Amino acid sequence: MQLRWKFTVIAIILLLGFMYSLSTGQSSLSLEELWQTLMGKGTPRQELVLFQFRIPRMILAFLVGGALALAGMLLQALSRNALADPGILGINAGAGLSMMLFLLLQNSSTGLHTYVQPFYALMGGFIVVFLLFLLSYDRIQGIVPIRLIYTGVAIAAAISALMIVLTYVLDPSQYQMIKVWLAGNIGNSNWNHVYAMLPWLIFIVPLIYRNHLVLDVLKLNDPIVISVGVSVNKYRVWFLVCSVLLAAPAVAVSGSIGFVGLVVPHLVRRLFRGHKIMIPACLLIGGGLVVIADALGKMVVANTEIPAGVIVALIGAPYFLYLLIKSDH
Amino acid sequence: MKRFNAKKISYAVMVGLLSIVLAACGSNNGANQQATDTPATTGESGASSSAPVESPVKETEDVAREAFVVKDQVGNEVNIPGTVKKVYAPGLEDYLVTLGVTPVAQWSTGESPQQYLQYALSGVKEISFANGVPSPESIVDLEPELIIFPTAFYAQNGVHENYSQIASTYVFKNALGNVVEATETIAKMLGLEDKATEAIATYNTKLEATKAQLASISAGKKAIYINANARAIFLVGNFHYGGYVLSELGFAQSALVEGQPSANISLEMLSDIDTDYIFINNNDGLGDAFLADIKASPLWSALPAVKAGQVFEVKGDHWRSSGLIAYQKTMDDIVAFLQP
């Protein structure tokens, strides 16, 4: 298929996903009412539901999905390992742990803190990255990709254990709230969450895009990459930092939505060649996946919603296994 | 595309189905865990909040009350409408029923609402808290005029911002730690102060009478309320729930929970339960397996309360709820157990 057609198909699916997301929810809003509200002829209640609840929620889902998919793509490229993603390397867990501490420490329910959340998550994320760097760095070879993965898995396990220890000091309802948040629930998101997430993407994506050629070369063996004049270590650290700057804010506003960072780059690599195209494709497909997952979660059970993270895992896990089985042949 | 044989496809389908089943089990556990505590407590249970509702500037008790502003317990200014007919207060249903108010929707574990209140609330829409505070869309169509959250944990991370766009939203730091004060606060917002005074007086009278009735039994004795769920048993302290009622009735506390809302104990710690009376709640069967393990242990049979036959299996979710109704029902149960 030609590039143009592929993007047309993605755009159509995305558009349908957006429409589906806007038209589903526990409040009744028919397609006709939806259209009228969009045209500015809705009742105050319809406007509240659409403009304050559904649209920011959908946009947030898109931004979070895009950011996580891009972070996964970067990590897979720099580690030369198709299994790398912010979840497996412990970045989500690190961001999650510091968010957990943040949620415990803050008592206010005002919106001011929403903007600060990503910074808390970044602290956790960067601590993990620092450890990753420290433990996978070799004086001669620089960052050793496979060591990066092993270290990441170990750090993620250690942090999960720490989180479980923390849950023992929590009250049941505190624990319940944290658990729900960790499941990747964006049901109560609003514009503040969107504003807290958007700047990170606006700043980071162009920076990555500028270096798309480096990402292409990184998949080759280190000596070859060095021979074409790329400072492998400098870029590995750089992309590692970029992936934290994308993943940690996403974790801060949405909890932990796993699998997006793993599955989407795989799918994108099957469809496209070269990071110049893969970067926008990851953004669109990752974003679209979470938008659709969140919309499906809204409708699955009548009097409760299923967190987007759970639905992504339900869609992502079988697809990933399918890919694994297929790639064996 | 490479060819893909039937065996591989069926393998993939099986793994997919398995992952769905596992995920479903996982979400059930979540609901069950929530079911063990109705509906929420916080770490600061004991800290009685000293900043309740500020008196409205010009509150007239007669026909039409004017709208007024109060500061809630987390510091937000809340506009209280003159007349409040439609209230949504998840987890505070006991308080509302006490005041004769039917909310627009009621808290639920995802499987069931608070059973002991269904004589007054059956048919009221249930909203599940199994996956945390539901999205604001779940109540927007019910058009509440006032929303009240029992704990600050319910209101954080965007929830307050969203719900307060639907209606004025009052947030307690923790309403369940001081039932009488919370009842008064809610009554003030709803303009039902007289009803609250009456209900609190009835409660106090009953408390004093029950305390006097049990005086000979409780004198110098210790009692503990144990809540068991699928993964653990909790000794409940005297901040809320059945533990609070036992303490109010004059029973001394076990040292194991002193100063704590609850304490999670292991089998090894069983022998430390030094109380004269034990009240156990199996959470509607959820804790049965774990309780069976405990009862099979020789440590259990050696406990003073067990030897003396003073172990009582309590039924009903009022034992794990806070509110004047729950507490009075719990008192009735205790009397029935100790003075049959």
Interface residues (C-beta under 8 A of the other chain):
Chain A: G25 Q26 S27 S28 R45 L48 V49 Q52 F53 R54 R57 L103 Q106 N107 S108 S109 T110 G111 T114 Y168 L170 D171 P172 S173 Q174 Q176 M177 K179 V180 W181 A183 N185 G187 N188 S189 N190 N192 H193 K298 N303 T304 E305 I306 P307 V310 A313 L314 A317 P318 L321 Y322 I325 K326 H329
Chain B: K2 F4 K8 Y11 A12 V15 G16 S19 I20 A23 G26 S27 G30 Q33 Q34 T36 D37 P39 A40 T41 T42 G43 S45 V74 G75 N76 S108 G110 E126 I127 S128 A130 N131 G132 V133 P134 S135 P136 E137 S138 V140 D141 E143 T151 A152 F153 Y154 A155 Q156 N157 G158 V159 H160 E161 N162 Q165 I166 V171 K173 P261 S262 N264
